[in-house]
Amino acid sequence: MKPYLSVVIPSYNEMSNLKRGVLEQVLEYLQKQDYRWELILTDDGSTDGTTKKLKEFAQKDKRISVVENIHAGKAPTVMSGMLAAKGEWRLFTDFDQSTPLSEIEKLLEFTKKGYNVIIGSREMVGARRDEEPWYRRVMGRGFNLIVQIFAVPGILDTQCGFKLFSAEATELLFNNLYIYGSQKERKDAYTGAFDVELLYLANKLGFKIQEVPITWYHNKTERVSPVKDSLRMFIDILRMRFARFRGKYDL
């Protein structure tokens, strides 16, 4: 039967997080729920043995599946998992569980209120944001100001990796990403501003978006290059603007 909730978790060289038992925590939570669910582990061409471990973990429950991808970055990896999902509602969440999966309960409250896109926010009143370096927070707020001006006004936190979509919104949005929709192999672990493109497209197509305050814990990573990544993300936002003028988002 069709799942009520699909949980999609992208991965790239996650051995350190696997050793922390993050997937066991996710599975333990899901197995306690009284609704139908599935867990999709979508891998971004890991080279450290992560894929093998994911397949071994998937043997723990028939509702777990693994999607293997070339190393094309987070956006195409999330996209492949979301489009492989069958749930009425589909959540993508970060592998390190910076936002614990239990926070989904806050988002699910809005599924019966006419919202198609429900996103976790670290910036709203009521959010809890622990142990983040000050410069990361300053960067985040500076980037959001740019997003508000050029792409998605009214959203306080576009970059939180905890977003819930209806099946209808998933199929329409993820199949029509222009900047981040291609499966092109790359060498780095760039995440980019694909959340911004998703929300821009959702807003343009008239989907109701609800931002919800969540709890978020900072996990140290060496994958983020503050200056380099910020510049690339700004360039991608400008590319979205040009794409809009060229009619790439006219569906």
C-alpha positions in Angstrom: 0.0 0.0 0.0 1.0 3.6 -0.6 3.1 5.0 2.3 1.8 8.0 4.2 5.3 9.3 4.7 8.5 8.8 2.7 11.7 9.9 4.4 14.5 10.6 2.0 18.1 10.9 3.3 20.9 11.8 0.9 24.4 10.6 1.7 28.0 11.2 0.5 30.9 9.5 2.3 29.1 9.2 5.6 31.2 6.7 7.5 31.7 9.0 10.5 27.9 9.6 10.8 27.2 5.9 10.3 29.5 5.2 13.3 27.4 7.6 15.4 24.3 5.4 14.7 22.2 8.1 13.1 20.3 5.6 10.9 19.5 3.4 13.8 17.9 6.4 15.5 15.9 7.2 12.4 14.7 3.6 12.1 13.8 3.3 15.8 11.7 6.4 15.5 9.9 5.3 12.3 9.1 1.8 13.7 7.2 3.4 16.5 4.8 5.3 14.2 1.3 4.0 13.4 1.3 5.3 9.8 2.7 3.6 6.8 6.2 4.8 5.9 9.3 4.1 3.8 12.9 5.1 4.2 14.9 5.9 1.0 18.7 6.2 1.3 19.9 8.0 -1.8 23.7 7.9 -2.2 25.7 10.5 -4.1 28.4 8.2 -5.4 30.2 7.6 -2.1 33.8 6.3 -2.3 34.4 5.4 1.4 32.3 2.3 1.7 29.1 4.1 2.6 27.0 2.5 -0.1 27.9 -1.0 1.1 26.9 0.0 4.7 23.6 1.5 3.5 22.7 -1.8 1.7 23.5 -3.8 4.8 21.4 -1.4 6.9 18.5 -1.8 4.4 18.3 -5.5 5.3 16.9 -4.5 8.7 13.5 -3.6 7.4 11.7 -4.2 4.1 10.5 -0.6 4.0 14.1 0.6 3.5 15.6 1.0 0.1 18.8 2.3 -1.4 19.2 4.5 -4.5 22.6 4.6 -6.0 23.6 7.7 -8.1 26.7 9.0 -9.8 28.5 11.7 -7.8 26.5 14.8 -9.0 26.0 16.7 -5.8 23.3 17.0 -3.2 20.5 18.4 -5.4 20.4 15.5 -8.0 20.8 13.0 -5.2 17.9 14.4 -3.2 15.9 14.7 -6.5 16.4 11.0 -7.4 15.3 9.9 -3.9 12.2 12.2 -3.8 11.1 11.0 -7.2 11.6 7.4 -6.3 9.4 7.9 -3.2 5.8 6.8 -3.2 4.5 8.6 -0.1 1.6 10.9 0.1 4.1 13.2 1.9 7.8 13.2 1.3 10.5 14.6 3.6 14.1 15.1 2.8 16.4 15.4 5.8 20.2 15.6 6.3 22.1 12.4 7.0 23.8 13.9 10.1 20.3 14.4 11.6 21.1 18.0 12.6 17.4 18.3 12.7 16.2 15.1 14.5 13.6 13.2 12.5 11.1 13.5 15.4 10.8 17.2 14.4 8.6 15.9 11.5 5.7 16.0 14.0 5.7 19.8 13.9 5.5 19.8 10.1 2.9 17.1 9.8 0.5 19.3 11.8 0.2 21.5 8.7 -0.6 18.7 6.2 -4.3 19.1 6.7 -4.3 22.8 6.5 -3.9 23.2 2.8 -0.1 23.5 2.6 1.8 21.6 -0.1 5.3 22.6 1.0 6.2 22.7 4.7 9.7 23.6 5.7 11.8 23.6 8.8 13.2 27.0 9.9 16.0 27.8 12.2 15.2 31.5 12.1 11.6 31.7 13.2 10.5 32.6 16.7 10.4 29.4 18.7 13.3 27.7 16.8 16.2 26.3 18.7 19.6 26.6 17.1 22.5 25.0 19.1 26.2 25.4 19.0 26.6 27.0 15.6 29.7 29.2 15.0 28.9 32.9 14.9 30.3 33.3 11.4 28.1 30.6 10.0 25.1 32.3 11.4 26.1 35.7 10.0 26.7 34.1 6.6 23.3 32.4 6.7 21.5 35.7 7.5 23.5 37.5 4.8 22.6 34.9 2.2 19.0 34.9 3.2 18.9 38.7 2.6 20.1 38.1 -0.9 17.4 35.3 -1.3 14.7 37.7 -0.1 15.7 40.3 -2.6 16.3 38.2 -5.7 14.3 35.0 -5.3 11.9 34.1 -2.5 10.6 37.0 -0.4 9.1 36.2 2.9 11.0 33.0 3.8 13.3 33.4 6.7 15.4 30.2 6.2 15.5 28.6 2.8 18.6 26.4 3.6 17.4 24.2 6.4 17.7 20.6 5.2 14.3 19.5 6.5 11.6 20.0 4.0 8.2 18.2 3.5 6.3 18.1 0.2 3.0 16.6 -0.9 3.3 14.0 -3.6 1.8 16.5 -6.1 4.3 19.2 -5.2 7.2 16.7 -5.3 6.4 15.5 -8.8 6.0 19.0 -10.2 8.8 20.8 -8.5 11.6 18.2 -8.7 10.9 17.3 -12.3 11.2 21.0 -13.3 14.4 22.1 -11.6 16.4 24.0 -14.2 19.6 25.0 -12.4 20.0 21.9 -10.3 18.0 19.3 -12.3 20.9 17.7 -14.3 22.8 14.5 -13.3 26.2 15.8 -14.2 29.2 14.1 -12.5 31.4 16.4 -10.4 34.4 16.0 -8.1 33.5 18.2 -5.1 30.7 17.9 -2.5 28.9 21.1 -3.4 25.4 21.6 -2.1 24.4 24.9 -3.7 21.2 26.8 -3.5 18.9 24.1 -4.8 16.5 24.7 -1.9 16.1 28.3 -3.2 15.2 27.0 -6.7 12.7 24.6 -5.2 11.0 27.3 -3.1 11.1 29.8 -5.9 9.4 27.4 -8.3 6.9 26.4 -5.6 6.0 30.1 -5.0 5.7 30.8 -8.7 3.4 27.8 -9.2 1.1 28.9 -6.4 1.9 26.1 -3.9 1.1 27.1 -0.3 4.4 27.2 1.7 4.5 27.0 5.5 7.6 27.7 7.5 7.8 25.9 10.9 10.3 26.6 13.7 12.4 23.5 14.5 15.3 22.4 16.7 18.6 22.2 14.9 22.1 21.1 16.2 25.3 22.1 14.5 27.5 19.2 13.3 31.0 20.2 12.3 31.8 19.6 8.6 34.7 20.3 6.3 32.5 20.2 3.2 31.4 23.9 3.5 33.8 26.5 2.1 32.2 29.7 3.5 33.5 32.2 1.0 33.7 30.0 -2.1 30.3 28.3 -1.6 28.6 31.6 -0.8 29.9 33.1 -4.0 28.8 30.1 -6.1 25.4 30.1 -4.5 24.9 33.8 -5.3 25.9 33.2 -8.9 23.3 30.4 -9.0 20.6 32.7 -7.7 21.5 35.1 -10.6 21.2 32.2 -13.0 17.7 31.6 -11.6 16.8 35.2 -12.4 18.1 34.9 -16.0 16.3 31.5 -16.3 13.0 33.2 -15.2 13.4 35.9 -17.8 14.0 33.3 -20.5 10.8 31.5 -19.5 12.5 28.3 -18.1 10.0 28.2 -15.2 6.9 28.8 -17.3 5.0 25.5 -17.0 
